[in-house]
Amino acid sequence: MTQVDVRPLAGDTVRGVPARGGTDGVRSKGLGGNSVGLLGSAVIGVSTVAPVYCLTSTLGSTAGEVGLQMPAVFLAGFLPMLLVAFAYRELNKVMPDCGTSFTWTVKAFGPKLGWMCGWGLVIATIIVLSNLAGVATSYFWLLAGEITGNPSIGALDGNKAVHILTCLALIAAATAISYRGMTATKGVQYTLVGLQLVVLAVFVGMALSKAGSFETSVDFSWSWMNPFAVQSFGAFTAGLSLSIFMYWGWDTCLTANEETVGAEKTPGRAALIAMVVLVGSYLATGIAAQMVVGSGDQGLGLANPETSDNVFAALAGPVMGPALGILLFLAVLASAAASLQTTFIPVARTVLAMSAYEALPASYAKVHPRFKTPGKATIVAGVATGVFYTVMTLVSEHVLVDTIYALGLMICFYYALTAFACAWYFRRELTSSFRDLVFKGLFPLLGGVLLSAVFGKTLYDMWDPAYGSGSAVFGVGSVFVIGVGLLLLGLVIMLVMRAKSPAFFRGEVLTKETPSLVVED
């Protein structure tokens, strides 16, 4: 059986903009096509997730919530992400559009819900960009102190002015690389991602060889893979939220679809490859770390509150020794820096798409004539990241921490909407074959339901002032206020854009009709 796309050929125009889809309104943006292959796309997906950074910052917290069941929770977090990845793959096959979640949700549910879905992706990315920049800055000075053997150099990170200036320099460098296009991005990422995975493999090997050498070491047990052994449902959902955050970012493979060789199929395959690499890395590292130091809250135990927010800093020397331990610091810095650079891809291209479809001001739709990148969108994303981090750092460290905690709400919001959009968009095709029923309907629907449940539980937990930094606004947890406030801010901006760009919000620019696909022998 062969799928034949009977939509009008590329070159048709909609309101003066080249369109690849005629009546469905899907437009070409002028990005540099065929810049990235399957391997490059998968590498960019892994890089955006930042596996080494995620592990050092969440291994301890996850162990503190679920104990030895940490590997089981890693698998549980992988499930909804895998199900949503199938939704992305199927939607990308018929609409390889860099707007991804925004474009697809508009096509399924209309302009208002689609706009909010795009906003969820954009604001989540700005938040995580600022966090990545801060982490990269801290590890830059920490590594400098380790290499020179001078603690005073490492302590420079504690100087707020030095920290902010270094952070802004890193953001500027990452913005410049992203501005120059996918070819420059890909070349940098091969090196940084390769370094991360090699160092992780060395850490896992050395941890397994030293298992039993420490007082807190634990023998491996298959019960670690049993999610039902978690002590409480509350602990499980808390661990699951952390696990879901650890996988977030693989969809960058899809937002680069218009610049990828084989735009209809390659990004979806790359996303699945990235997911497999990530879950394998997380399971291997989590199991090895538990075996060598355990998951307790004493000594080198992963849940020790004094070290749980930066596990590798505590384990580098004991597990890998002074010389090789520096490699682990370097890997964390490389992980944060690599993710900082690639995370500009989804936000810039989503803004580009929203502008191309008249959902944002037209100036953001400009593509650099030489580099074929969304130049203005990339620069604005960099400036917004720098301003956000600087203001939050100067105003309150607690607010910055709580903003990061609110990130999970945004992730579940736009991923769940995209999953539901897939099931609804293909609703008339679900009876065509068993494959369509499973991959276009059941899997995306189940993924959306699971993420919606996490969204609801997280929203409930955020109401408690104890969630996050422990601060409150009129008795309500500040994480709740920030999370819901950012979504409401998007609603306000959408209302402003509706007044300025009524055609998009009337459904005249990007229509809801499903592209005509004929299946024949």
C-alpha positions in Angstrom: 0.0 0.0 0.0 1.3 3.5 -0.9 0.3 6.8 0.5 -0.2 9.4 -2.1 -0.4 13.0 -1.0 -2.9 14.8 -3.4 -2.5 18.3 -1.9 -1.3 21.1 -4.2 2.3 21.2 -4.9 4.9 23.4 -3.0 5.0 26.8 -4.6 1.3 27.6 -4.1 0.8 30.7 -2.0 -1.4 31.6 0.9 -1.6 35.4 1.5 1.6 35.9 -0.4 3.6 33.3 1.6 4.8 30.1 -0.1 2.7 27.2 1.0 3.4 23.5 1.0 -0.2 22.5 1.6 -2.6 24.6 -0.4 -6.1 24.4 1.2 -4.7 23.3 4.6 -2.7 26.5 4.8 0.6 24.9 5.8 3.4 27.3 4.8 7.1 27.1 3.9 9.2 29.4 6.1 12.3 29.7 4.0 14.5 27.7 6.4 17.6 25.9 5.1 16.4 22.5 4.0 18.4 19.2 4.1 20.8 20.6 6.7 20.6 17.7 9.1 20.4 13.9 8.7 19.1 11.1 10.9 22.2 11.0 13.2 22.5 14.8 13.5 18.8 15.1 14.3 19.0 12.4 17.0 22.1 14.0 18.5 20.3 17.4 18.7 17.4 15.7 20.4 19.7 14.1 23.0 21.6 17.3 23.5 18.5 19.4 24.2 17.5 17.0 27.0 21.0 17.3 28.5 21.3 13.8 30.1 24.3 14.4 32.3 22.9 17.7 33.7 19.5 16.0 34.3 21.2 13.1 36.1 23.3 15.2 38.4 20.4 17.4 39.4 17.6 14.8 39.7 19.2 11.5 40.7 19.3 12.6 44.4 15.8 14.2 44.4 14.3 11.1 42.8 16.0 8.8 45.2 14.7 10.9 48.0 11.2 10.5 46.8 11.1 6.8 45.8 14.2 5.2 47.3 15.5 2.2 45.5 12.6 2.2 43.0 14.3 5.0 41.1 14.9 2.8 38.0 11.3 1.9 38.0 10.2 5.5 38.0 12.7 6.3 35.2 10.8 3.6 33.1 7.4 5.0 34.2 8.4 8.5 33.1 9.6 7.1 29.8 6.2 5.6 29.0 4.1 8.7 28.5 7.0 10.4 26.7 7.2 7.4 24.3 3.5 7.5 23.7 3.6 11.2 22.9 6.6 10.6 20.6 4.4 8.4 18.5 1.9 11.3 18.2 4.6 13.6 17.1 5.9 11.1 14.5 2.4 10.6 13.0 1.6 14.3 12.8 5.0 15.1 11.3 4.5 12.6 8.5 1.6 14.6 7.1 2.7 18.1 8.3 6.5 18.5 8.6 6.1 22.0 10.0 8.5 23.7 12.4 5.6 25.0 14.4 5.0 21.4 15.5 2.7 21.5 18.6 1.3 25.0 17.7 0.6 24.1 14.1 -0.8 20.7 14.8 -3.0 21.8 17.6 -4.4 24.7 15.5 -5.2 22.1 12.8 -7.0 19.9 15.3 -8.7 22.2 17.7 -8.6 25.7 16.3 -6.5 28.8 16.7 -7.2 29.7 20.3 -6.2 26.4 21.9 -3.3 26.1 19.3 -2.0 29.5 20.3 -2.0 28.6 24.0 -0.2 25.3 23.1 2.5 27.3 21.3 2.8 29.6 24.3 3.3 26.7 26.6 6.2 25.5 24.6 7.7 29.0 24.3 7.5 30.0 27.9 8.7 26.6 29.1 11.8 26.9 26.8 12.6 30.4 28.1 12.5 29.2 31.7 14.7 26.2 31.0 17.2 28.3 28.9 17.7 30.6 31.9 18.2 27.6 34.2 20.7 25.9 31.8 22.7 29.1 31.5 22.9 29.4 35.3 24.0 25.7 35.7 26.6 26.1 32.9 28.0 29.2 34.6 28.3 27.5 38.0 30.1 24.5 36.5 32.3 26.7 34.5 33.8 28.3 37.6 33.7 25.0 39.5 35.7 23.3 36.8 38.1 26.3 36.7 38.7 25.9 40.4 39.3 22.1 40.1 41.7 22.5 37.2 43.7 25.3 38.8 43.5 23.8 42.3 42.5 27.2 43.5 39.3 27.3 45.6 39.1 31.0 45.3 38.6 30.8 41.5 35.7 28.3 42.0 34.3 30.6 44.6 33.9 33.3 42.0 30.5 31.8 41.1 29.3 33.0 44.5 29.9 36.6 43.4 26.6 37.7 41.9 28.0 40.2 39.4 30.6 37.7 38.1 28.0 35.0 37.9 25.5 37.1 36.0 28.2 38.5 33.5 29.5 34.9 32.9 25.9 33.7 32.4 25.1 36.5 29.9 28.3 35.6 28.0 27.3 32.0 27.7 23.8 32.9 26.5 25.3 35.3 23.9 27.7 32.5 22.6 24.8 30.0 22.4 22.6 32.5 20.6 25.4 33.2 18.1 25.9 29.5 17.3 22.1 28.9 16.8 21.9 32.1 14.7 24.4 30.7 12.2 22.2 27.7 11.4 21.8 24.0 11.8 25.1 23.1 10.2 27.0 25.0 12.9 24.7 23.6 15.6 25.2 20.1 14.4 29.0 20.3 14.4 29.2 21.6 17.9 26.7 19.0 19.2 28.6 15.9 17.9 31.5 16.8 20.1 29.5 17.8 23.2 27.0 14.9 23.1 29.8 12.4 22.4 31.7 13.6 25.4 28.7 13.3 27.7 27.9 9.7 26.6 31.6 8.6 26.9 32.0 10.1 30.4 28.7 8.5 31.5 29.9 5.1 30.2 33.2 5.5 32.2 31.3 6.5 35.3 28.9 3.5 35.0 31.8 1.1 34.5 33.8 2.4 37.4 30.8 2.6 39.7 30.0 -1.1 39.0 33.6 -2.1 39.6 33.5 -0.3 43.0 30.1 -1.6 44.0 30.4 -2.9 47.6 33.4 -0.7 48.4 31.4 1.9 50.4 29.4 1.5 53.6 26.2 2.6 51.8 26.7 0.2 48.8 23.6 -1.9 47.9 23.4 -5.2 46.0 21.3 -5.1 42.8 17.8 -6.4 42.9 15.2 -6.8 40.2 12.7 -5.3 42.7 14.1 -1.9 41.8 12.2 -2.2 38.5 8.8 -2.6 40.3 6.9 0.8 40.4 4.3 -0.7 42.7 6.9 -1.0 45.5 7.0 2.7 45.9 6.0 3.6 49.4 3.0 5.9 48.5 1.2 7.3 45.5 2.3 10.8 46.5 5.9 9.7 46.4 5.4 8.0 43.1 3.8 11.0 41.4 6.5 13.3 42.8 9.2 11.0 41.4 7.3 10.7 38.1 7.2 14.5 37.7 11.0 14.6 38.0 11.3 11.7 35.6 9.2 13.4 32.9 11.3 16.5 33.2 14.4 14.4 32.6 13.1 13.4 29.1 11.8 16.8 28.1 13.4 18.2 24.9 13.5 15.3 22.5 10.8 17.1 20.4 13.6 19.4 19.2 14.1 16.8 16.5 10.7 17.7 15.2 10.9 21.4 15.4 13.9 21.2 13.1 11.9 19.1 10.6 11.9 21.7 7.8 15.7 21.7 7.9 16.1 17.9 8.0 16.7 15.4 5.2 13.5 13.5 4.7 11.3 15.9 6.7 8.3 13.6 6.8 10.0 10.6 8.4 13.5 11.4 9.6 12.6 13.7 12.6 10.1 11.1 14.0 12.7 8.3 13.8 15.4 10.6 15.3 13.1 11.3 18.2 12.5 7.6 19.0 16.3 7.0 18.7 17.0 9.8 21.1 14.4 8.5 23.6 16.0 5.0 23.6 19.5 6.5 24.1 18.1 8.5 27.0 16.3 5.8 28.8 19.3 3.4 28.4 21.6 6.1 29.9 19.3 6.9 32.8 18.7 3.3 33.7 22.4 2.3 33.5 23.6 5.4 35.5 20.8 5.1 38.1 21.4 1.4 38.8 25.2 1.8 38.9 24.9 4.8 41.3 22.6 2.9 43.6 24.8 -0.1 43.7 27.9 1.9 44.5 26.5 4.4 47.1 22.9 3.4 47.8 19.8 5.7 47.8 19.9 6.6 51.5 20.3 10.1 53.1 23.5 9.4 54.9 27.1 9.7 53.7 27.5 9.3 50.0 23.9 8.1 49.7 22.1 9.7 46.7 19.3 11.2 48.9 21.7 13.0 51.2 20.2 16.5 51.3 23.6 18.1 51.4 24.6 16.6 48.0 21.3 15.5 46.4 21.0 18.6 44.2 24.3 17.9 42.5 25.1 14.2 42.8 28.1 14.0 40.4 29.9 16.8 42.3 29.9 14.5 45.4 30.6 11.2 43.5 33.2 12.3 41.0 36.2 11.9 43.3 35.1 8.8 45.3 34.0 6.9 42.2 36.3 8.1 39.5 39.3 9.4 41.4 40.7 13.0 41.3 42.0 12.9 37.7 39.0 11.3 36.0 36.6 13.0 38.3 37.4 16.3 36.5 35.9 14.7 33.4 32.6 14.4 35.2 32.6 18.1 35.9 33.5 18.8 32.3 30.7 16.5 31.2 28.1 18.4 33.2 29.4 21.7 31.9 29.3 20.3 28.3 25.8 19.0 28.9 24.4 22.3 30.1 26.2 24.3 27.4 25.1 21.9 24.6 21.5 22.0 25.8 21.6 25.8 26.2 22.6 26.1 22.5 20.1 23.5 21.0 17.2 24.7 23.2 17.1 27.8 21.1 15.9 25.7 18.2 12.4 24.9 19.4 11.6 28.4 20.8 12.9 30.3 17.7 11.2 28.0 15.2 7.9 28.0 17.1 7.9 31.8 17.2 8.8 31.8 13.5 5.8 29.6 12.7 3.4 31.5 14.8 4.5 34.7 13.0 4.3 33.1 9.6 0.7 32.1 10.3 0.0 35.7 11.6 -0.4 34.6 15.2 2.5 36.9 16.2 3.9 40.1 14.7 5.1 39.6 11.1 8.7 40.7 11.9 9.4 37.4 13.7 8.9 35.5 10.4 12.0 36.9 8.9 14.7 34.3 8.0 18.3 35.3 7.6 19.2 35.3 3.9 22.5 33.6 4.4 22.2 31.3 7.4 18.5 30.4 6.6 17.6 30.7 10.3 14.9 32.6 12.2 17.4 35.4 13.0 15.2 37.8 14.9 13.3 35.1 16.8 16.6 33.6 17.9 18.1 36.9 19.1 14.9 37.9 20.9 14.9 34.5 22.6 18.5 35.1 23.7 17.7 38.5 25.0 14.6 37.3 26.8 16.6 34.6 28.5 19.3 36.9 29.6 16.8 39.5 31.0 14.7 36.9 32.7 17.7 35.3 34.5 19.2 38.6 35.5 16.0 40.0 36.9 15.1 36.8 38.7 18.6 36.5 40.2 18.7 40.1 41.4 15.1 40.0 42.7 15.0 36.7 44.5 16.7 33.3 44.3 13.5 31.8 45.7 11.4 33.1 42.8 13.9 31.7 40.3 13.8 28.3 42.0 10.0 28.3 42.0 9.8 29.3 38.3 11.9 26.2 37.5 9.5 24.1 39.6 6.6 25.5 37.6 8.3 24.2 34.4 6.7 20.8 34.7 3.2 22.3 34.4 4.1 23.8 31.0 5.7 20.6 29.8 2.6 18.5 30.6 0.3 21.2 29.2 1.7 21.3 25.7 2.7 17.7 25.4 -0.8 16.5 26.4 -2.5 18.9 24.0 -0.3 17.7 21.2 -1.1 14.0 22.0 -4.8 14.7 22.0 -4.5 16.7 18.8 -3.1 13.7 17.1 -5.9 11.4 18.1 -8.5 14.0 17.1 -6.8 15.0 13.8 -6.7 11.4 12.6 -10.1 10.4 14.1 -11.5 9.5 10.7 -8.6 7.2 9.8 -8.5 5.2 13.0 -10.6 2.4 11.5 -8.5 2.1 8.4 -6.1 -0.3 9.9 -4.9 -1.7 13.2 -1.7 0.3 12.9 -3.6 3.5 12.5 -5.8 2.7 15.5 -2.8 2.0 17.7 -0.2 4.7 16.6 -2.6 7.5 15.6 -5.3 6.9 18.3 -4.7 4.6 21.3 -1.0 5.5 22.0 -1.4 9.3 21.7 -4.6 9.2 23.7 -3.1 7.2 26.5 0.0 9.5 26.5 -2.3 12.5 26.7 -4.3 11.1 29.6 -1.2 10.2 31.6 0.3 13.6 31.2 -3.0 15.3 32.0 -3.1 13.3 35.2 0.4 14.4 36.1 -0.6 18.0 35.2 -3.6 17.9 37.5 -1.7 16.3 40.4 1.1 18.8 40.0 -1.4 21.7 40.0 -2.9 20.4 43.2 0.5 19.9 44.9 1.6 23.4 43.8 -1.1 25.0 45.9 0.8 24.0 49.0 3.4 26.6 50.0 5.7 23.8 51.0 6.1 23.0 47.3 9.3 24.4 45.8 11.1 27.0 47.9 8.5 27.1 50.6 7.3 30.7 49.8 3.7 31.8 49.4 1.5 34.6 48.1 -1.6 35.2 50.3 -1.3 31.7 51.6 -1.0 30.0 48.1 2.2 28.3 47.1 4.3 30.7 44.9 5.0 27.8 42.4 1.2 27.6 41.8 1.0 31.4 41.4 3.9 31.5 39.0 2.8 28.4 36.9 -0.8 29.5 36.6 0.2 33.2 36.2 2.5 32.4 33.2 -0.4 30.5 31.5 -2.7 33.5 32.2 -0.1 35.8 30.8 -0.2 33.8 27.6 -4.0 34.2 27.5 -3.6 38.0 27.9 -1.1 38.2 25.0 -3.4 36.0 22.9 -6.3 38.4 23.4 -4.0 41.3 22.3 -2.9 39.4 19.2 -6.5 38.5 18.4 -7.3 42.2 18.2 -4.2 42.8 16.0 -4.5 39.7 13.8 -8.2 38.7 13.6 -7.8 36.6 10.4 -5.7 34.0 12.2 -8.2 33.7 15.1 -11.1 33.4 12.7 -9.4 30.3 11.2 -8.7 31.9 7.9 -4.9 31.5 7.8 -4.3 28.0 9.1 -7.5 26.0 8.6 -8.7 23.0 10.5 -9.4 20.8 7.4 -7.4 17.6 7.3 -4.9 17.4 4.4 -6.4 15.0 1.7 -4.5 11.7 1.7 -5.4 8.9 -0.6 -4.3 5.4 0.2 -4.2 3.1 -2.8 -2.2 0.1 -4.2 
